Amino acid sequence: MIMAADFILEAFGNAMTAHNPNSSRFGKFFKVLYDKNNHICGARIQMDMLLDKSRVVFQAPGERNFHIFYMLIKGCTEEERKDYHLHPSPAQYAYCTHGDLEDPEIDDKKWMDELRKAFDIVGFSSTEIRNLNHFQNSLRTPPPW
């Protein structure tokens, strides 16, 4: 469950830079709790966002925006794509068009499948997952600045 939660955080908080295909945009601290028999009985995650606004709205060559954008676009089923009003190409979204749209090292569809598993392990309901995916529609409009 701890590892699944970490994968979810990375999908929404990591992006690709020219130097690192999975660069964090946040700092996280894991505190794992053990019982008297040294079995994991819980965990806490503290996350501090280090949001670099310029990277959200613009990516340099060799960079991509947050992984979740590409995972949703490439990893949704045809039914989900219709339901979420997604275009099958990241080139249709203002927040994804400045850097590289594809990277041979990153399999967005596979990562989306892993994200689905992580949501299930952590206990997200289908409604919660659907609500997370609906934010994707806002990516079509460029920012006002």
mmCIF file of the C-alpha atoms, coordinates in Angstrom:
data_MODEL
# 
_entry.id   MODEL 
# 
loop_
_atom_site.group_PDB 
_atom_site.id 
_atom_site.type_symbol 
_atom_site.label_atom_id 
_atom_site.label_alt_id 
_atom_site.label_comp_id 
_atom_site.label_asym_id 
_atom_site.label_entity_id 
_atom_site.label_seq_id 
_atom_site.pdbx_PDB_ins_code 
_atom_site.Cartn_x 
_atom_site.Cartn_y 
_atom_site.Cartn_z 
_atom_site.occupancy 
_atom_site.B_iso_or_equiv 
_atom_site.pdbx_formal_charge 
_atom_site.auth_seq_id 
_atom_site.auth_comp_id 
_atom_site.auth_asym_id 
_atom_site.auth_atom_id 
_atom_site.pdbx_PDB_model_num 
ATOM 1   C CA . MET A 1 1   ? 0.000   0.000  0.000   1.00 0.00 ? 1   MET A CA 1 
ATOM 2   C CA . ILE A 1 2   ? 2.901   2.351  0.777   1.00 0.00 ? 2   ILE A CA 1 
ATOM 3   C CA . MET A 1 3   ? 4.506   1.698  -2.599  1.00 0.00 ? 3   MET A CA 1 
ATOM 4   C CA . ALA A 1 4   ? 1.154   2.114  -4.382  1.00 0.00 ? 4   ALA A CA 1 
ATOM 5   C CA . ALA A 1 5   ? 0.602   5.477  -2.666  1.00 0.00 ? 5   ALA A CA 1 
ATOM 6   C CA . ASP A 1 6   ? 4.082   6.522  -3.772  1.00 0.00 ? 6   ASP A CA 1 
ATOM 7   C CA . PHE A 1 7   ? 3.310   5.595  -7.400  1.00 0.00 ? 7   PHE A CA 1 
ATOM 8   C CA . ILE A 1 8   ? 0.157   7.751  -7.304  1.00 0.00 ? 8   ILE A CA 1 
ATOM 9   C CA . LEU A 1 9   ? 2.101   10.695 -5.887  1.00 0.00 ? 9   LEU A CA 1 
ATOM 10  C CA . GLU A 1 10  ? 4.759   10.314 -8.566  1.00 0.00 ? 10  GLU A CA 1 
ATOM 11  C CA . ALA A 1 11  ? 2.204   10.183 -11.393 1.00 0.00 ? 11  ALA A CA 1 
ATOM 12  C CA . PHE A 1 12  ? 0.785   13.536 -10.300 1.00 0.00 ? 12  PHE A CA 1 
ATOM 13  C CA . GLY A 1 13  ? 4.024   15.094 -9.050  1.00 0.00 ? 13  GLY A CA 1 
ATOM 14  C CA . ASN A 1 14  ? 6.801   13.917 -11.367 1.00 0.00 ? 14  ASN A CA 1 
ATOM 15  C CA . ALA A 1 15  ? 7.740   15.082 -14.844 1.00 0.00 ? 15  ALA A CA 1 
ATOM 16  C CA . MET A 1 16  ? 10.457  14.421 -17.398 1.00 0.00 ? 16  MET A CA 1 
ATOM 17  C CA . THR A 1 17  ? 13.399  16.807 -17.597 1.00 0.00 ? 17  THR A CA 1 
ATOM 18  C CA . ALA A 1 18  ? 16.321  16.750 -19.985 1.00 0.00 ? 18  ALA A CA 1 
ATOM 19  C CA . HIS A 1 19  ? 18.423  15.134 -17.236 1.00 0.00 ? 19  HIS A CA 1 
ATOM 20  C CA . ASN A 1 20  ? 15.923  12.885 -15.465 1.00 0.00 ? 20  ASN A CA 1 
ATOM 21  C CA . PRO A 1 21  ? 12.953  11.004 -16.961 1.00 0.00 ? 21  PRO A CA 1 
ATOM 22  C CA . ASN A 1 22  ? 11.219  10.832 -13.561 1.00 0.00 ? 22  ASN A CA 1 
ATOM 23  C CA . SER A 1 23  ? 12.080  14.103 -11.855 1.00 0.00 ? 23  SER A CA 1 
ATOM 24  C CA . SER A 1 24  ? 10.146  14.892 -8.669  1.00 0.00 ? 24  SER A CA 1 
ATOM 25  C CA . ARG A 1 25  ? 8.348   18.188 -8.268  1.00 0.00 ? 25  ARG A CA 1 
ATOM 26  C CA . PHE A 1 26  ? 7.856   17.593 -4.564  1.00 0.00 ? 26  PHE A CA 1 
ATOM 27  C CA . GLY A 1 27  ? 9.705   16.524 -1.472  1.00 0.00 ? 27  GLY A CA 1 
ATOM 28  C CA . LYS A 1 28  ? 8.325   13.582 0.441   1.00 0.00 ? 28  LYS A CA 1 
ATOM 29  C CA . PHE A 1 29  ? 9.085   12.038 3.779   1.00 0.00 ? 29  PHE A CA 1 
ATOM 30  C CA . PHE A 1 30  ? 7.919   8.518  4.597   1.00 0.00 ? 30  PHE A CA 1 
ATOM 31  C CA . LYS A 1 31  ? 7.531   7.448  8.187   1.00 0.00 ? 31  LYS A CA 1 
ATOM 32  C CA . VAL A 1 32  ? 6.935   3.706  8.442   1.00 0.00 ? 32  VAL A CA 1 
ATOM 33  C CA . LEU A 1 33  ? 5.361   2.519  11.697  1.00 0.00 ? 33  LEU A CA 1 
ATOM 34  C CA . TYR A 1 34  ? 6.189   -0.920 13.130  1.00 0.00 ? 34  TYR A CA 1 
ATOM 35  C CA . ASP A 1 35  ? 4.513   -2.973 15.851  1.00 0.00 ? 35  ASP A CA 1 
ATOM 36  C CA . LYS A 1 36  ? 6.435   -4.712 18.655  1.00 0.00 ? 36  LYS A CA 1 
ATOM 37  C CA . ASN A 1 37  ? 7.032   -7.723 16.343  1.00 0.00 ? 37  ASN A CA 1 
ATOM 38  C CA . ASN A 1 38  ? 8.672   -5.487 13.736  1.00 0.00 ? 38  ASN A CA 1 
ATOM 39  C CA . HIS A 1 39  ? 5.760   -5.835 11.314  1.00 0.00 ? 39  HIS A CA 1 
ATOM 40  C CA . ILE A 1 40  ? 4.630   -2.763 9.387   1.00 0.00 ? 40  ILE A CA 1 
ATOM 41  C CA . CYS A 1 41  ? 1.427   -1.508 10.981  1.00 0.00 ? 41  CYS A CA 1 
ATOM 42  C CA . GLY A 1 42  ? 1.120   1.815  9.205   1.00 0.00 ? 42  GLY A CA 1 
ATOM 43  C CA . ALA A 1 43  ? 2.831   4.658  7.460   1.00 0.00 ? 43  ALA A CA 1 
ATOM 44  C CA . ARG A 1 44  ? 2.659   8.404  7.091   1.00 0.00 ? 44  ARG A CA 1 
ATOM 45  C CA . ILE A 1 45  ? 3.644   10.394 4.080   1.00 0.00 ? 45  ILE A CA 1 
ATOM 46  C CA . GLN A 1 46  ? 4.471   14.071 4.338   1.00 0.00 ? 46  GLN A CA 1 
ATOM 47  C CA . MET A 1 47  ? 4.629   15.794 0.992   1.00 0.00 ? 47  MET A CA 1 
ATOM 48  C CA . ASP A 1 48  ? 5.798   19.323 0.298   1.00 0.00 ? 48  ASP A CA 1 
ATOM 49  C CA . MET A 1 49  ? 5.100   20.604 -3.202  1.00 0.00 ? 49  MET A CA 1 
ATOM 50  C CA . LEU A 1 50  ? 7.975   22.361 -4.916  1.00 0.00 ? 50  LEU A CA 1 
ATOM 51  C CA . LEU A 1 51  ? 5.818   23.568 -7.767  1.00 0.00 ? 51  LEU A CA 1 
ATOM 52  C CA . ASP A 1 52  ? 7.827   25.236 -10.480 1.00 0.00 ? 52  ASP A CA 1 
ATOM 53  C CA . LYS A 1 53  ? 5.026   27.077 -12.278 1.00 0.00 ? 53  LYS A CA 1 
ATOM 54  C CA . SER A 1 54  ? 7.112   27.724 -15.357 1.00 0.00 ? 54  SER A CA 1 
ATOM 55  C CA . ARG A 1 55  ? 7.438   23.972 -15.940 1.00 0.00 ? 55  ARG A CA 1 
ATOM 56  C CA . VAL A 1 56  ? 3.692   23.484 -15.715 1.00 0.00 ? 56  VAL A CA 1 
ATOM 57  C CA . VAL A 1 57  ? 2.961   25.882 -18.571 1.00 0.00 ? 57  VAL A CA 1 
ATOM 58  C CA . PHE A 1 58  ? 6.156   25.468 -20.592 1.00 0.00 ? 58  PHE A CA 1 
ATOM 59  C CA . GLN A 1 59  ? 8.618   22.648 -21.181 1.00 0.00 ? 59  GLN A CA 1 
ATOM 60  C CA . ALA A 1 60  ? 11.997  22.955 -22.850 1.00 0.00 ? 60  ALA A CA 1 
ATOM 61  C CA . PRO A 1 61  ? 13.085  20.519 -25.578 1.00 0.00 ? 61  PRO A CA 1 
ATOM 62  C CA . GLY A 1 62  ? 13.750  17.141 -23.996 1.00 0.00 ? 62  GLY A CA 1 
ATOM 63  C CA . GLU A 1 63  ? 11.182  17.710 -21.255 1.00 0.00 ? 63  GLU A CA 1 
ATOM 64  C CA . ARG A 1 64  ? 7.568   16.714 -20.693 1.00 0.00 ? 64  ARG A CA 1 
ATOM 65  C CA . ASN A 1 65  ? 4.902   17.940 -18.311 1.00 0.00 ? 65  ASN A CA 1 
ATOM 66  C CA . PHE A 1 66  ? 3.603   15.886 -15.364 1.00 0.00 ? 66  PHE A CA 1 
ATOM 67  C CA . HIS A 1 67  ? 3.355   12.165 -16.138 1.00 0.00 ? 67  HIS A CA 1 
ATOM 68  C CA . ILE A 1 68  ? -0.363  11.992 -15.376 1.00 0.00 ? 68  ILE A CA 1 
ATOM 69  C CA . PHE A 1 69  ? -1.240  14.078 -18.442 1.00 0.00 ? 69  PHE A CA 1 
ATOM 70  C CA . TYR A 1 70  ? 0.390   11.619 -20.844 1.00 0.00 ? 70  TYR A CA 1 
ATOM 71  C CA . MET A 1 71  ? -0.727  8.561  -18.871 1.00 0.00 ? 71  MET A CA 1 
ATOM 72  C CA . LEU A 1 72  ? -4.371  9.610  -19.161 1.00 0.00 ? 72  LEU A CA 1 
ATOM 73  C CA . ILE A 1 73  ? -4.135  10.520 -22.825 1.00 0.00 ? 73  ILE A CA 1 
ATOM 74  C CA . LYS A 1 74  ? -2.291  7.353  -23.862 1.00 0.00 ? 74  LYS A CA 1 
ATOM 75  C CA . GLY A 1 75  ? -3.654  4.909  -21.286 1.00 0.00 ? 75  GLY A CA 1 
ATOM 76  C CA . CYS A 1 76  ? -7.404  5.436  -21.294 1.00 0.00 ? 76  CYS A CA 1 
ATOM 77  C CA . THR A 1 77  ? -9.710  3.005  -23.012 1.00 0.00 ? 77  THR A CA 1 
ATOM 78  C CA . GLU A 1 78  ? -11.810 4.265  -25.900 1.00 0.00 ? 78  GLU A CA 1 
ATOM 79  C CA . GLU A 1 79  ? -14.839 4.346  -23.575 1.00 0.00 ? 79  GLU A CA 1 
ATOM 80  C CA . GLU A 1 80  ? -12.957 6.372  -20.950 1.00 0.00 ? 80  GLU A CA 1 
ATOM 81  C CA . ARG A 1 81  ? -11.635 8.706  -23.636 1.00 0.00 ? 81  ARG A CA 1 
ATOM 82  C CA . LYS A 1 82  ? -15.220 9.473  -24.681 1.00 0.00 ? 82  LYS A CA 1 
ATOM 83  C CA . ASP A 1 83  ? -16.415 9.803  -21.090 1.00 0.00 ? 83  ASP A CA 1 
ATOM 84  C CA . TYR A 1 84  ? -13.560 12.157 -20.138 1.00 0.00 ? 84  TYR A CA 1 
ATOM 85  C CA . HIS A 1 85  ? -13.694 14.024 -23.482 1.00 0.00 ? 85  HIS A CA 1 
ATOM 86  C CA . LEU A 1 86  ? -10.030 13.273 -24.160 1.00 0.00 ? 86  LEU A CA 1 
ATOM 87  C CA . HIS A 1 87  ? -8.273  13.658 -27.460 1.00 0.00 ? 87  HIS A CA 1 
ATOM 88  C CA . PRO A 1 88  ? -5.909  10.727 -28.172 1.00 0.00 ? 88  PRO A CA 1 
ATOM 89  C CA . SER A 1 89  ? -2.934  13.027 -28.789 1.00 0.00 ? 89  SER A CA 1 
ATOM 90  C CA . PRO A 1 90  ? -1.076  15.131 -26.206 1.00 0.00 ? 90  PRO A CA 1 
ATOM 91  C CA . ALA A 1 91  ? -0.427  17.621 -29.025 1.00 0.00 ? 91  ALA A CA 1 
ATOM 92  C CA . GLN A 1 92  ? -4.032  18.810 -28.582 1.00 0.00 ? 92  GLN A CA 1 
ATOM 93  C CA . TYR A 1 93  ? -3.359  20.117 -25.078 1.00 0.00 ? 93  TYR A CA 1 
ATOM 94  C CA . ALA A 1 94  ? -1.744  23.489 -24.469 1.00 0.00 ? 94  ALA A CA 1 
ATOM 95  C CA . TYR A 1 95  ? 0.128   22.317 -21.366 1.00 0.00 ? 95  TYR A CA 1 
ATOM 96  C CA . CYS A 1 96  ? 1.850   19.477 -23.209 1.00 0.00 ? 96  CYS A CA 1 
ATOM 97  C CA . THR A 1 97  ? 2.890   21.047 -26.499 1.00 0.00 ? 97  THR A CA 1 
ATOM 98  C CA . HIS A 1 98  ? 6.149   22.840 -25.724 1.00 0.00 ? 98  HIS A CA 1 
ATOM 99  C CA . GLY A 1 99  ? 8.455   19.918 -24.947 1.00 0.00 ? 99  GLY A CA 1 
ATOM 100 C CA . ASP A 1 100 ? 8.636   16.358 -26.226 1.00 0.00 ? 100 ASP A CA 1 
ATOM 101 C CA . LEU A 1 101 ? 5.336   14.550 -26.636 1.00 0.00 ? 101 LEU A CA 1 
ATOM 102 C CA . GLU A 1 102 ? 6.891   11.091 -26.724 1.00 0.00 ? 102 GLU A CA 1 
ATOM 103 C CA . ASP A 1 103 ? 9.802   9.451  -24.976 1.00 0.00 ? 103 ASP A CA 1 
ATOM 104 C CA . PRO A 1 104 ? 10.923  5.917  -25.890 1.00 0.00 ? 104 PRO A CA 1 
ATOM 105 C CA . GLU A 1 105 ? 11.936  5.271  -22.274 1.00 0.00 ? 105 GLU A CA 1 
ATOM 106 C CA . ILE A 1 106 ? 8.455   5.948  -20.895 1.00 0.00 ? 106 ILE A CA 1 
ATOM 107 C CA . ASP A 1 107 ? 5.493   3.653  -21.594 1.00 0.00 ? 107 ASP A CA 1 
ATOM 108 C CA . ASP A 1 108 ? 2.540   5.886  -20.676 1.00 0.00 ? 108 ASP A CA 1 
ATOM 109 C CA . LYS A 1 109 ? -0.040  3.153  -21.272 1.00 0.00 ? 109 LYS A CA 1 
ATOM 110 C CA . LYS A 1 110 ? 1.813   0.705  -19.016 1.00 0.00 ? 110 LYS A CA 1 
ATOM 111 C CA . TRP A 1 111 ? 2.196   3.383  -16.341 1.00 0.00 ? 111 TRP A CA 1 
ATOM 112 C CA . MET A 1 112 ? -1.563  4.089  -16.555 1.00 0.00 ? 112 MET A CA 1 
ATOM 113 C CA . ASP A 1 113 ? -2.237  0.381  -15.987 1.00 0.00 ? 113 ASP A CA 1 
ATOM 114 C CA . GLU A 1 114 ? 0.067   0.518  -12.948 1.00 0.00 ? 114 GLU A CA 1 
ATOM 115 C CA . LEU A 1 115 ? -1.744  3.629  -11.714 1.00 0.00 ? 115 LEU A CA 1 
ATOM 116 C CA . ARG A 1 116 ? -5.078  1.790  -11.919 1.00 0.00 ? 116 ARG A CA 1 
ATOM 117 C CA . LYS A 1 117 ? -3.620  -1.002 -9.776  1.00 0.00 ? 117 LYS A CA 1 
ATOM 118 C CA . ALA A 1 118 ? -2.259  1.535  -7.297  1.00 0.00 ? 118 ALA A CA 1 
ATOM 119 C CA . PHE A 1 119 ? -5.654  3.252  -7.013  1.00 0.00 ? 119 PHE A CA 1 
ATOM 120 C CA . ASP A 1 120 ? -7.218  -0.139 -6.289  1.00 0.00 ? 120 ASP A CA 1 
ATOM 121 C CA . ILE A 1 121 ? -4.606  -1.064 -3.666  1.00 0.00 ? 121 ILE A CA 1 
ATOM 122 C CA . VAL A 1 122 ? -4.956  2.276  -1.865  1.00 0.00 ? 122 VAL A CA 1 
ATOM 123 C CA . GLY A 1 123 ? -8.749  2.029  -1.959  1.00 0.00 ? 123 GLY A CA 1 
ATOM 124 C CA . PHE A 1 124 ? -9.851  4.831  -4.296  1.00 0.00 ? 124 PHE A CA 1 
ATOM 125 C CA . SER A 1 125 ? -13.486 4.465  -5.333  1.00 0.00 ? 125 SER A CA 1 
ATOM 126 C CA . SER A 1 126 ? -14.446 4.560  -9.015  1.00 0.00 ? 126 SER A CA 1 
ATOM 127 C CA . THR A 1 127 ? -16.091 7.959  -8.376  1.00 0.00 ? 127 THR A CA 1 
ATOM 128 C CA . GLU A 1 128 ? -12.891 9.358  -6.873  1.00 0.00 ? 128 GLU A CA 1 
ATOM 129 C CA . ILE A 1 129 ? -10.848 8.083  -9.813  1.00 0.00 ? 129 ILE A CA 1 
ATOM 130 C CA . ARG A 1 130 ? -13.349 9.507  -12.287 1.00 0.00 ? 130 ARG A CA 1 
ATOM 131 C CA . ASN A 1 131 ? -13.218 12.910 -10.569 1.00 0.00 ? 131 ASN A CA 1 
ATOM 132 C CA . LEU A 1 132 ? -9.414  12.919 -10.768 1.00 0.00 ? 132 LEU A CA 1 
ATOM 133 C CA . ASN A 1 133 ? -9.572  12.212 -14.477 1.00 0.00 ? 133 ASN A CA 1 
ATOM 134 C CA . HIS A 1 134 ? -12.008 15.025 -15.247 1.00 0.00 ? 134 HIS A CA 1 
ATOM 135 C CA . PHE A 1 135 ? -9.397  17.679 -14.519 1.00 0.00 ? 135 PHE A CA 1 
ATOM 136 C CA . GLN A 1 136 ? -7.825  16.690 -17.842 1.00 0.00 ? 136 GLN A CA 1 
ATOM 137 C CA . ASN A 1 137 ? -10.430 18.740 -19.749 1.00 0.00 ? 137 ASN A CA 1 
ATOM 138 C CA . SER A 1 138 ? -8.935  21.968 -18.416 1.00 0.00 ? 138 SER A CA 1 
ATOM 139 C CA . LEU A 1 139 ? -5.690  21.263 -20.257 1.00 0.00 ? 139 LEU A CA 1 
ATOM 140 C CA . ARG A 1 140 ? -7.104  22.283 -23.630 1.00 0.00 ? 140 ARG A CA 1 
ATOM 141 C CA . THR A 1 141 ? -7.176  25.961 -22.748 1.00 0.00 ? 141 THR A CA 1 
ATOM 142 C CA . PRO A 1 142 ? -3.881  27.819 -22.474 1.00 0.00 ? 142 PRO A CA 1 
ATOM 143 C CA . PRO A 1 143 ? -3.324  29.841 -19.311 1.00 0.00 ? 143 PRO A CA 1 
ATOM 144 C CA . PRO A 1 144 ? -4.413  33.514 -19.370 1.00 0.00 ? 144 PRO A CA 1 
ATOM 145 C CA . TRP A 1 145 ? -0.872  34.844 -18.818 1.00 0.00 ? 145 TRP A CA 1 
# 
